[in-house]
Amino acid sequence: MVKEELALCEEARRAEVTVIPDCGLAPGMVSILVALGMRRLSDVSEVHIRVGGLPQNPRPPLNYMLSFSVSGLINEYIEPCLILRDGRLTTVAPLTEVEEIRFPPPWGRLEAFHTSGGASTLPFTYQGRVKELDYKTIRYPGHCQVVKAMIELGLGSTQPVVVDGQEVIPRALFEHLLLSHLPTTGPDVVLLRVSLSGGGKRLTYQMVDSYDPGTGLSAMMRTTAFPASIIAQMLGSARIGEKGVLPQELSVPPGDFCQELEKRGIRVEERWDS
């Protein structure tokens, strides 16, 4: 969809309008943080993005809650993942290259693995400038193995199968089962880490945002809707004045964006390592 939107860039310029696709968390906020890091750190060779929305009180077997579209979730788990590797655009399979990742207590040890879509236009934007760029989703340990087994059994397929004389679409059944058995409400947390390295230095942006009992807004609501709102207000106030269809990393002023996040109680920590 974003590729089709970007193809309308010249038409949007002629109409003197601005379109910024994929506003949200990931894709979204992470793209702007990468742009900020690219300004702050010279000679960037690697960019690694890790993001996940999790229930604060996980329940087996998936230890997960549906905080956004179940159809979108399955897409992330079955579609090819576009990355930069050795400076080249390439795709890797979703639900692969599982790694351990740690966040401050009480979250501790978690896992991260490839999923599709989170990097949006970043691999195209930074091709030729960085050697490695990838996006992985954060989950509680063991989640990937369980989901991968279900996908490998065919539950992500849209090809009908006949069961007891009835035609069934496996993916539709999978969506129904997830909606039936996974919680959709309850306290959640969004964990984010964007790491850039080069020239012997490493720059990391980290965020932990939790459900707000005062407003009733989930962490996923806050970290998805607030970025979109901030960008809409930037457009309305002409802080983004360029016309056309524009990737966020090339159009949204990243420093101003982070200041607006902090006004809304979303704090992104910056850390340097050498």
N, C-alpha and C positions, 0 to 999 in steps of 0.2 A: 504493500500500500504506500509506504513512504517513497519507494522508487517511482511510483506513478505520480505521487504528489510533486516530487522534485522535477519531474519532466514538465510540469506546468509553470516552471519558474519564469520564463519569458512572458507567458500570458499574464501571470500575476503582476509582473513589472509594468506591462502595458496598461493594466487595469489599476495600477498604483495601489496595490494591496500587498500585505505581508502575511505569509503563511509560515508558521513554525511547527513542524510535525513532532510527534512523539513526546509531548510535554508530560512529565510525570516523574517517577522515581528512576526506573531503569527499564526502558530507556527514559531519559530525562535528566534528572539532577546529576547523574553520574557523568553525562556528556559534558556538562558545564564545569564539573570539578576537574575532569581531565583537561579541559581548555585552560583552567586556572593553573593547573600544575605545569602545563606546557609553557606557560608564560613565566612561571617562577623558577623552573629548572631547565638549564640549557643542556643540549646534547642528550635528550631523552632517548634511551634505547628500548626500554620496556615499560608497558602499561598493563597493570592487572587490576581488574574490577571484580569485586566480590560483594554481593548483595543478597539479602534474604529477609522475607517477612515470616515470622514464626509465632506460634501461640506461646504465651508465657507458661501455660500449664499443659504440656503436650500429653496426648493420649495415643497409645499404640493402636494399630501397627505402623501408621505413617507419621505419627507425631507432628501433625500438620493441621492447619485450619484453612478454609477457603476464604481468603480475604479479598479476592478479586475473581474475575470470570473463570469458571471451570474450563471453558473451551480454550481460553487463552493459556491457561496453565498446561493443558495437554499439548497445545501447539509448542510450547517451550520444551516439552519433554520428547517430542518426536521429530522436530524439524532440524535440518543441518545448522550448525553453528559457525558463523563467519568470524574468522580471526585473522590476525597477521602473525605469520611464523617465518622466521628468517627473512623478514622483510616482504614476504609475498602473501597476497590474499589467498586464503585457503579455507576449506570447511573441515570441521571435525564432527564426529557423531555426538549427539546429545547423550547425557548420562554417562559420560566417560571421564577419564583422568581425574578421578576422585582424589582430593587432597584434604589433609587435616588443616583446620584453621581455628584459632583461639581468639576469644574476646574476653574482656574483663568479667569477673564474677557478677551475676550468677550464671552467665552463659557458658563460659569455659570452652571445652573442646567441642567443635562442630565439624561438619564436612562441607566441601564445596566441589561442584562438578559443572561441566559444560551444559548450558541450556541456550536456546536460540533467542535472538531478538534484543537482548539487553544492551548490546553495544550499538545498535542502530547504525548510523552512518559513520561512526568513529573509524572503522577499518579503512574505509575509502578516504576519509579526510586526512588520515595520518600515514597512509601508505607512502613510502619513500622518505618518511621522517623518523619512524620508529621501526625496530626490528620485530618486536613481540608486542601484541595487544590481544588480550582475551577477556572474556566475561564468564564468570561462574556464579551459580546460585548457591546460597548458603542454606543448609538444612541441619536438623539434628542428626547425629551419627546413625547410619543404617538406612536412612530414608531412600537414598539412591538405589541401593540394592533391591529393595522391595518394589519400587516403582519400575525399575528396569525389568524385573521378572514379569510384571504384568504387561508391560509393553511388548516384550519378546513373546509372550503368549498370544499376542494379537489384539489386545484390548484397545490399541490406538488406531486400529484399521477402520476405514470407512467402507470396506467391501462387505456386502451383506453375506451372512451365513444362514443356513436353514437349521433350526433346532426344533425337533418335535413338530415338523411341518410348518413352523412359523419362521418368517424371515426376520433376522435380527441384524442390526448394524452394531458391531462390537464397540465402536467408539461411543455411540449413543448410550449403550448400556453402561459403559465405563463412566461417562459423565453422570448418568442417573445414580449410579452406586456411590460415586464420590459425594454428590449432593445429598444423598440419603444418609451417609454415615459420617461425614466429616463436619465438625462444627463450623459455623459461619460467623459466630459472634464470640465475644469473650476478650479478655485482655491480651494484647499482642505486643510484639516488639519488632522493629525493623533495624537490621544490622547492615552497615555499609562500610566498606574499606576500598579506597582507590589508591593504588601505589604506583609511583613513577620512579624510575631509576635511570641513572646515566652519569658518566663522569665521576664515578666513585661515590656518588651521593644518592640518597633515597628520600623521596618526599611522599608522605602518606597523609591522606585525608580519611578520617574515621568518624562515624556517626552511630550513636545508639539512641533511638527514639522509641518511646513507649506509649501505650494507650493512655489517654488523658481522661481520668474519671470526672474532672470538672466540666468538660464539654461533651463527654461521651464519644469523642472522636478517636477512632483506632489509630495506631501508628501508621498503618497503611493508608488510611484516609489522609492523614496529615502530610505524609511524605510524598503522596501522589498529587493531591489536590492543591496544596499550597504552592508547589513549584509552577503548576499550570496557571494559578491565579496571579502569581508574581509576574510571569511572562506576559500575561494578558494586560496587566496594569502597566508594564513597561511599554507595551505597544500603544496602549491608550494615551500614555503621557509622552509619547515620541522619544522615550529613552532608547528604543530600538526604532530607527528611522528608515533603514534600508528596505527597499521593496523587493518582492519576489518570494520564492519558496526557499527558506533558509534553514540549514541544520543549526541546532542550538549551539554547538561548539564554535560556530563561526559567526554567531549573531548576538547572543545574550552576553551582556557585560558580566563576567563571572564574579568580580569583586562585589559589585552592587547586588548581584543575586544572592550571594552568601550573607550579606548584611540584611537583606530582606528576610531570609530564612531565620536568622537569629532573632529578628523582631517578633517572629511568630513562635519562638521557643524551640526552634530546631537548630542545634549547635553542631557545627562540623569542626572537629579538632584537626589542626595541622601539626605534623611532626616531621622533623628532619633527622636523618641518620646518615652517618658517613663511615 
